[in-house]
Amino acid sequence: MKRLLFLAAAFPTTAWAQGWGNVANQQEETGFSWTDPLWPSFWMAWTPATFVLFCGIFGAIAVIGLLEGFKYRDGVERRGVLGLTTTLGDRLFISLLGSAYIFLAWLGLMGQPLWIPLGLAIAWGVFCFWKV
């Protein structure tokens, strides 16, 4: 009986000494996530998805600026199907605004996944630069 009490008292200490007591406390290693913040202590929660989105928007603005600054000095104004006289920057703004409305309407009416409104937004952008 004394041996049994000694073994029962010694067993948890050997388990703790081997590190088995911390198995449940270890954090699970996770892979890449589009929703984890890039910089946890930063004032704004920049996720990889928002970073890519804003880089794409600012990149498009830069390309439009370079095109209007070097290739099309007078601007490319035309009157489209909406009856507006627009330049490249106007068409970019209309396509971004329309894309935001497409995504918001889809989320409000259908929910996720967002692959179909992504295709609709790309088609809207092509339509805006082609016909508006």
C-alpha positions as CSV (number, residue, x, y, z in Angstrom):
1,M,0.0,0.0,0.0
2,K,2.9,2.3,0.8
3,R,4.4,1.6,-2.6
4,L,1.1,2.4,-4.3
5,L,0.9,5.8,-2.5
6,F,4.5,6.5,-3.3
7,L,3.9,5.7,-7.0
8,A,0.7,7.8,-7.1
9,A,2.5,10.7,-5.5
10,A,5.5,10.4,-7.8
11,F,3.7,9.9,-11.1
12,P,2.4,13.4,-11.6
13,T,5.8,14.9,-10.8
14,T,7.4,12.7,-13.5
15,A,4.7,13.7,-15.9
16,W,5.3,17.4,-15.2
17,A,9.1,16.9,-15.4
18,Q,8.7,15.5,-18.9
19,G,6.6,18.4,-20.1
20,W,3.4,16.6,-20.5
21,G,1.6,19.1,-18.2
22,N,2.1,21.8,-20.9
23,V,0.6,19.9,-23.8
24,A,-2.8,21.4,-23.4
25,N,-1.3,24.9,-23.0
26,Q,0.7,25.0,-26.2
27,Q,-0.8,27.1,-28.9
28,E,-1.7,25.3,-32.1
29,E,0.4,26.4,-35.0
30,T,-1.7,28.1,-37.7
31,G,-1.0,28.8,-41.3
32,F,-1.7,31.9,-43.3
33,S,-5.0,33.6,-42.7
34,W,-6.6,36.5,-44.7
35,T,-8.3,37.8,-41.5
36,D,-5.3,37.8,-39.0
37,P,-3.9,41.3,-38.6
38,L,-0.6,42.0,-40.2
39,W,0.6,44.3,-37.3
40,P,-1.3,43.4,-34.1
41,S,-0.3,46.5,-32.1
42,F,-1.1,48.9,-35.0
43,W,-3.9,51.4,-34.6
44,M,-5.8,50.0,-37.7
45,A,-6.4,46.3,-38.3
46,W,-4.6,45.9,-41.6
47,T,-5.4,42.3,-42.7
48,P,-3.7,41.0,-45.9
49,A,-7.0,41.3,-47.7
50,T,-7.4,45.0,-46.9
51,F,-3.8,45.7,-47.7
52,V,-4.1,44.1,-51.1
53,L,-7.3,45.9,-51.8
54,F,-5.9,49.3,-50.9
55,C,-2.6,48.6,-52.8
56,G,-4.8,47.7,-55.9
57,I,-6.8,50.9,-55.6
58,F,-3.8,53.2,-55.1
59,G,-2.0,51.3,-57.9
60,A,-5.0,51.9,-60.3
61,I,-5.0,55.6,-59.3
62,A,-1.2,55.8,-60.0
63,V,-1.6,54.1,-63.4
64,I,-4.5,56.4,-64.4
65,G,-2.4,59.4,-63.2
66,L,0.6,58.3,-65.3
67,L,-1.6,57.7,-68.4
68,E,-3.2,61.1,-68.1
69,G,0.1,62.7,-67.3
70,F,2.2,61.3,-70.1
71,K,0.2,59.5,-72.8
72,Y,-3.1,61.4,-72.9
73,R,-2.1,65.0,-72.0
74,D,-5.4,66.5,-72.9
75,G,-7.3,63.7,-71.1
76,V,-9.5,61.2,-72.8
77,E,-13.0,62.7,-72.5
78,R,-15.9,61.0,-74.1
79,R,-19.6,60.9,-73.8
80,G,-20.8,57.5,-72.9
81,V,-24.1,55.6,-72.4
82,L,-24.8,57.3,-69.1
83,G,-24.8,60.7,-70.8
84,L,-21.8,61.9,-68.9
85,T,-18.6,63.4,-70.2
86,T,-16.0,61.4,-68.4
87,T,-12.2,61.1,-68.2
88,L,-10.2,58.0,-67.2
89,G,-10.3,59.1,-63.5
90,D,-14.0,59.5,-63.6
91,R,-14.5,56.1,-65.1
92,L,-12.2,54.6,-62.4
93,F,-14.3,56.3,-59.7
94,I,-17.6,55.1,-61.2
95,S,-16.3,51.6,-61.5
96,L,-15.0,51.5,-57.9
97,L,-18.2,53.0,-56.6
98,G,-20.4,50.6,-58.6
99,S,-18.2,47.7,-57.4
100,A,-18.8,48.7,-53.7
101,Y,-22.5,48.8,-54.3
102,I,-22.4,45.4,-56.0
103,F,-20.6,43.8,-53.1
104,L,-22.8,45.5,-50.5
105,A,-26.0,44.5,-52.3
106,W,-24.8,40.9,-52.6
107,L,-23.8,40.7,-49.0
108,G,-27.2,42.1,-47.9
109,L,-29.3,39.9,-50.2
110,M,-27.3,36.6,-50.6
111,G,-24.4,36.5,-48.1
112,Q,-21.1,34.7,-48.8
113,P,-19.2,33.4,-50.9
114,L,-18.2,36.5,-52.8
115,W,-16.9,35.0,-56.1
116,I,-20.0,35.9,-58.1
117,P,-20.1,39.6,-57.1
118,L,-16.3,39.7,-57.8
119,G,-17.1,38.6,-61.4
120,L,-19.9,41.1,-61.6
121,A,-17.6,43.9,-60.3
122,I,-14.9,43.0,-62.8
123,A,-17.6,43.0,-65.6
124,W,-18.9,46.4,-64.3
125,G,-15.3,47.8,-64.4
126,V,-14.8,46.6,-68.0
127,F,-18.2,48.1,-69.0
128,C,-17.3,51.4,-67.3
129,F,-14.0,51.8,-69.2
130,W,-15.5,50.5,-72.4
131,K,-18.9,52.3,-72.7
132,V,-19.2,55.0,-70.0
